[in-house]
Amino acid sequence: MPVDPRMTRYGPALRALHWLTAIAVFTAFGVTYLEQFFARGTPARGMVWWVHISVGLLLIALVAVRIPVRIFGRNPPASTQISRPVAIASHIVHGLLYLALIATLALGVYLAFLRGNAVSFFSLFTIPSPIAVNRDLGKQVQEIHELMANAVIVLALLHGAAAVLHHVVLKDDVLKRMLPERLAP
């Protein structure tokens, strides 16, 4: 990750990818709770899963772009306002977030395929299942997918809480480095 000592905040592309990823993660997770309001096999319930899968595929694209931008793009050095142990903890949480997110996304696509479902990206394109239906394995994969999704949400909430703590209590620049310019000049 090339570090540019002249930078004090992340670049616009990485900031945009960060916030788009956050919105997509919470949308994909939150929409699943709508399932309970619709009977199995109804178009409305199918719409819930269509949105969930479409947003999941959007997340795959965002992560596929975000990782190279993060690795190969210019980045600011660690904030001078935080200690070395805090910077290390931040890197660990970011790494865990990426790993949990990638695992969750891969398991979600695998789960759809195990169920014999094609995955559709907002009906713009559809990827048919390349594997045989295996509902027993699908149930096991579903449990792991849900566990990993919960881990992503917990890590994201911890990440967000830490950013707010830094901004409100510690009054350092940690959150400002990722906010849009108009919100944190």
C-alpha positions in Angstrom: 0.0 0.0 0.0 1.7 3.1 -1.2 1.7 5.7 1.5 1.7 9.4 0.6 2.9 11.4 3.5 1.3 14.6 2.0 -2.1 13.0 2.3 -4.2 13.6 5.5 -7.3 11.8 4.3 -8.2 8.9 2.1 -8.8 9.6 -1.6 -12.3 10.2 -3.0 -12.4 6.8 -4.7 -11.7 4.9 -1.5 -14.0 7.1 0.5 -16.8 6.5 -2.0 -16.2 2.7 -2.0 -16.1 2.7 1.8 -19.5 4.3 2.2 -21.1 2.4 -0.7 -19.8 -0.9 0.9 -21.3 0.1 4.3 -24.7 1.0 2.8 -24.7 -2.3 0.7 -23.7 -4.4 3.7 -26.5 -3.0 5.9 -29.0 -3.2 3.1 -28.2 -6.9 2.3 -28.4 -7.8 6.0 -31.4 -5.7 6.8 -33.6 -6.8 3.9 -33.5 -10.4 5.1 -35.6 -9.4 8.1 -38.5 -8.5 5.7 -38.8 -12.2 4.8 -40.9 -13.0 7.8 -43.7 -10.7 6.6 -44.4 -12.7 3.5 -45.6 -16.3 3.0 -43.2 -18.8 1.5 -43.5 -18.9 -2.3 -45.0 -15.4 -2.7 -43.7 -12.9 -5.2 -43.0 -10.4 -2.3 -40.9 -12.9 -0.5 -39.1 -13.7 -3.7 -38.4 -10.0 -4.1 -36.8 -9.9 -0.7 -34.3 -12.5 -1.8 -33.9 -11.0 -5.2 -32.8 -7.7 -3.5 -30.6 -9.6 -1.1 -28.8 -11.5 -3.8 -28.5 -8.5 -6.1 -27.0 -6.3 -3.4 -24.7 -9.2 -2.5 -23.5 -9.3 -6.1 -23.0 -5.5 -6.0 -20.9 -6.0 -2.8 -18.8 -8.5 -4.7 -18.1 -5.9 -7.3 -17.4 -3.2 -4.7 -15.0 -5.4 -2.9 -13.3 -6.5 -6.1 -12.7 -2.8 -6.9 -12.0 -1.7 -3.4 -9.2 -4.1 -2.5 -6.9 -3.1 -5.5 -7.7 0.6 -4.8 -6.7 0.1 -1.2 -3.6 -2.0 -2.0 -2.3 -0.1 -5.0 -3.7 3.4 -4.6 -2.1 6.2 -2.6 -3.1 6.2 1.0 -2.4 8.6 3.9 -0.1 7.5 6.6 -1.6 6.3 9.9 -3.1 9.2 11.8 -0.5 10.9 14.0 -3.2 11.4 16.6 -3.5 7.7 17.5 -1.1 5.4 19.3 0.7 2.6 17.6 -1.4 -0.1 19.4 -4.6 1.6 18.3 -3.3 1.7 14.7 -2.5 -2.0 14.8 -5.9 -2.8 16.3 -7.5 -0.8 13.5 -5.6 -2.8 10.8 -6.6 -6.1 12.5 -10.3 -5.1 12.5 -10.1 -3.9 8.9 -8.5 -7.2 7.9 -11.1 -9.2 9.7 -13.8 -7.2 8.1 -12.5 -7.9 4.6 -12.0 -11.6 5.3 -15.5 -12.0 6.9 -17.1 -10.0 4.0 -15.4 -12.0 1.3 -16.3 -15.3 3.1 -19.9 -14.2 3.5 -20.2 -13.2 -0.1 -18.6 -16.4 -1.4 -20.8 -18.6 0.8 -23.9 -16.7 -0.3 -23.3 -17.4 -3.9 -22.4 -21.0 -3.2 -25.6 -21.3 -1.1 -27.8 -20.1 -4.0 -26.1 -22.5 -6.3 -26.5 -25.4 -3.9 -30.2 -24.7 -3.8 -30.3 -24.8 -7.6 -30.9 -21.1 -7.9 -29.5 -18.8 -10.5 -28.2 -15.5 -9.1 -29.5 -12.3 -10.7 -28.0 -8.9 -10.5 -31.1 -6.6 -10.5 -32.4 -8.6 -13.5 -29.6 -7.1 -15.6 -27.9 -10.5 -15.9 -28.3 -13.9 -14.4 -25.7 -16.5 -13.6 -27.1 -20.0 -13.7 -26.0 -22.5 -11.0 -23.0 -24.5 -12.3 -23.3 -27.2 -9.6 -25.8 -29.9 -8.7 -28.5 -29.2 -6.1 -27.6 -30.4 -2.6 -30.1 -29.1 -0.1 -28.5 -30.9 2.9 -25.1 -29.2 2.2 -27.1 -26.1 1.5 -28.5 -26.0 5.0 -25.0 -26.3 6.5 -23.7 -23.6 4.2 -26.7 -21.4 5.1 -25.8 -21.6 8.8 -22.2 -20.6 8.1 -23.3 -17.8 5.8 -25.6 -16.4 8.5 -22.8 -16.7 11.1 -20.4 -14.9 8.9 -23.0 -12.2 8.0 -23.5 -11.7 11.7 -19.7 -11.4 12.2 -19.6 -8.8 9.4 -22.3 -6.7 11.1 -20.7 -7.0 14.6 -17.3 -6.0 13.2 -18.8 -3.1 11.1 -20.7 -1.8 14.2 -17.5 -2.0 16.3 -15.7 -0.2 13.5 -18.3 2.5 13.3 -18.5 2.8 17.1 -14.8 3.3 17.3 -14.9 6.0 14.6 -17.6 7.8 16.5 -15.7 7.5 19.7 -12.6 8.9 18.1 -14.6 11.8 16.7 -16.8 12.7 19.7 -14.7 11.7 22.7 -11.1 11.7 21.6 -11.7 14.5 19.1 -9.0 13.2 16.7 -9.0 13.1 12.9 -9.8 9.3 12.4 -13.4 9.7 11.2 -12.7 12.9 9.3 -10.2 11.0 7.1 -13.0 8.9 5.6 -15.8 11.5 5.5 -16.7 13.4 2.3 -14.9 16.8 2.0 -18.1 18.8 2.5 -18.7 17.1 5.9 -15.2 17.3 7.2 -13.3 20.1 5.5 
